[in-house]
Amino acid sequence: MSALLDALAALGRGLLGMCRATGALALFAAAGLSHLFRPPFYGRMLARAFVEIGYFSLPVVALTAVFTGMVLALQSSTGLSRFSAETAMPSLVVLSITRELGPVLAGLMVAGRVGAAMAAEIGTMRVTDQIDALTTLSTEPMKYLVAPRLLAGIIALPLLVLVGDILGVAGGFLIATVKLDFNAATYLANTVNYLQTMDVVSGLAKASVFGFLIALLGCFHGYNSRGGAQGVGAATTAAVVSASILILAFDYGLTEIFFAR
């Protein structure tokens, strides 16, 4: 009986901790978003965050998209050939890239690169009392550190995904025409005919949400880090893991909203 009560108590503590963390994250997000619409606005911090998230993440997102499109073309060709349905490969590649793989893989790559960097930078500022110094200088830390990163994430990731979609489809086209002997004109015609505006828009909308989540969790864990270098390391790990999990969870929810029948 005592073991059962201990297990229930541990479960209750875990649930309460989860609710507490969810509430703290929601309040942090509301505070960050509220500062987007109130002056003063720090354009330089926004530009810096945009370059960090968008420009410096472009190589890894581009390479991921190209090789994903190439692998997808090879795998789909192998599978579809069993049913003599190779002509469906262009539509399968373009829909998979634009609807799902483009935003999700770009989000995971950016979470690993940018989310960790944000958590480490802000966490270091927290443990070295630089955030308290901003408050002393009458600068709101949420407005200066968090709000520009949230806005940059919302804007930059859809642009990255758009580039990734193009390169992913190009990778599939390259493999189909060079290795699998597809006719280039036919492949492009099938790609354009099956692609709809909603397919691209849904992927970009997902990317915008993922960009917000990456910036939010990077800032949240860094802002609340404690305990010196060890705390900064823990915050960095937590930012990447939690952002990756939420990207996958929100991906399902957004897919249900956009494509459920």
C-alpha positions, 0 to 999 in steps of 0.5 A, spaced: 500 500 500 505 504 501 509 503 495 502 505 491 501 511 495 508 513 493 507 512 486 501 516 486 504 521 489 510 521 484 505 521 479 501 527 482 508 531 483 510 530 475 503 532 473 503 538 478 510 540 475 508 539 468 502 544 469 506 549 472 511 549 467 506 550 462 503 555 465 510 559 466 511 558 458 504 561 457 505 567 461 512 568 458 509 567 451 504 572 452 509 577 455 513 576 449 508 577 444 505 583 448 511 587 447 511 586 439 506 591 439 508 597 444 514 601 443 520 602 443 522 597 438 529 595 437 530 594 430 537 592 430 536 586 435 530 584 430 535 584 424 540 581 428 536 575 430 533 575 423 540 574 420 542 569 425 535 565 424 535 566 417 541 567 413 546 563 418 541 557 418 540 557 410 546 552 408 544 546 413 536 547 411 538 547 404 542 541 404 537 537 408 532 539 403 536 537 397 538 530 400 531 529 403 528 530 396 533 526 393 532 520 398 524 521 397 525 520 389 529 514 390 524 511 395 518 512 392 520 510 385 522 503 389 515 503 392 511 505 386 514 501 381 511 495 385 504 497 383 506 500 376 505 507 379 511 510 377 508 516 374 505 518 381 512 520 384 512 527 382 506 528 386 508 524 392 515 528 392 512 535 391 506 534 396 511 530 401 516 536 401 511 542 401 506 539 406 510 535 411 518 534 410 520 541 408 517 545 415 518 539 420 525 538 418 527 545 417 524 546 424 528 541 427 534 543 424 533 550 426 531 548 433 538 544 434 542 550 431 538 556 433 534 554 439 541 552 443 544 558 441 539 563 444 538 559 450 546 559 451 546 566 450 540 568 454 542 563 459 549 566 460 546 573 460 542 571 466 547 567 470 552 573 469 547 578 471 547 582 465 539 581 465 539 584 471 543 590 469 538 591 463 533 592 468 537 597 472 539 601 465 531 602 465 531 597 459 525 591 459 529 585 458 523 581 455 522 587 450 530 587 448 531 580 448 525 576 447 520 580 443 525 581 437 527 573 437 520 571 437 518 576 431 524 574 427 523 566 428 516 567 425 518 571 419 525 567 418 523 560 418 517 560 413 522 564 408 527 558 410 522 553 408 520 556 402 527 555 399 527 548 402 521 546 398 524 549 392 531 545 393 527 539 395 523 539 389 529 540 385 533 534 388 527 530 387 527 532 380 535 531 379 534 524 381 528 522 377 531 525 370 538 523 371 538 516 375 531 514 374 530 516 366 524 520 367 522 525 362 524 532 365 518 536 361 513 530 364 516 530 371 515 538 371 508 538 368 506 533 373 509 536 379 505 543 377 499 539 376 498 536 382 501 542 387 495 546 390 496 553 393 494 550 400 499 545 400 505 551 400 501 555 404 499 550 410 507 548 410 509 556 411 504 556 416 507 550 420 513 554 419 511 560 422 508 556 428 515 552 429 519 558 428 515 562 434 516 555 438 523 555 437 525 562 439 520 562 445 523 555 448 530 558 447 528 564 450 524 561 456 529 556 458 535 561 457 531 566 461 530 562 467 536 558 467 540 558 474 546 555 477 552 557 473 555 554 467 551 547 469 545 551 469 546 554 462 548 547 459 541 544 462 537 550 459 541 549 452 539 541 452 532 543 455 531 548 449 532 543 443 529 537 446 522 541 448 522 545 441 523 538 437 517 535 441 513 541 440 514 541 433 512 534 432 506 535 436 504 541 433 505 538 426 500 533 428 495 538 430 496 543 424 495 537 419 489 535 423 486 543 422 489 543 414 487 537 411 482 533 416 476 531 412 
